[in-house]
Amino acid sequence: MTAEGSPRTDSGAQEPVGDLIQHASKQLSRLFHDELRLAQAEMTQKGKRFGRGGGTDRHR
């Protein structure tokens, strides 16, 4: 950021606000999809553990 508070690119040029919003939107979308994939993988793992007998009375 400059002394005025404007974000700058690596080359030192200011990016238009619209470009910054578009970039942030893409990052948020990617984060959301990555988190969704992680949650699906975690649920799959929990389902596999449950399927191996975690929900039966065999272990009593």
N, C-alpha and C positions, 0 to 999 in steps of 0.2 A: 504494500500500500504506500501511496505517496504521502507527503506531509498533509495534503488536502483530504486524505482519506479515500482516494479513488484507487481501486484495484488496478494492477498493471500486469501485463503478460511478461514472460521471460525476456522479451526484447525491449521492454520498457514502455511499449505503446499501451494506451488505455483500450480496454475492450468495451464495446457497446453493452449497455445494460441488458438488452434483449439477448445477446449472445451469452451473457453470464447466467441469465434465467434459464435459457435452453440447456446449457451445460449442467446446471444444478438439477434440472428436471431429469435429464438422462442419468445422472448419478443416482438420484433417488429411485428411479425406476429400476436400475441395475441392483441397487441395494435391496429393494423390495423383493425382486425375483430371486436373488441369492439367498435371502432369509427364508423365502418360501421353500426353496430346494433343501436348505438345511433342516427346516422343520419336517419336511417329508422324509428325509433320511433318518432323522431322530425317531419319528413315529414308526418307520419300518423296523429299526433296530428294536424298539420296545415291543413291537408286534412279534418279532422273532423270539425274543426272550419269553414273552407270554405264551407263545405257541409251544415252547419246549417244556411246559409243565408248570409255569408260574401261576396258572389259574386253575390247577387241579388239586385234588386232595391227596395225591400219591405221596406227598412229602411229609405227611403227618405221622 
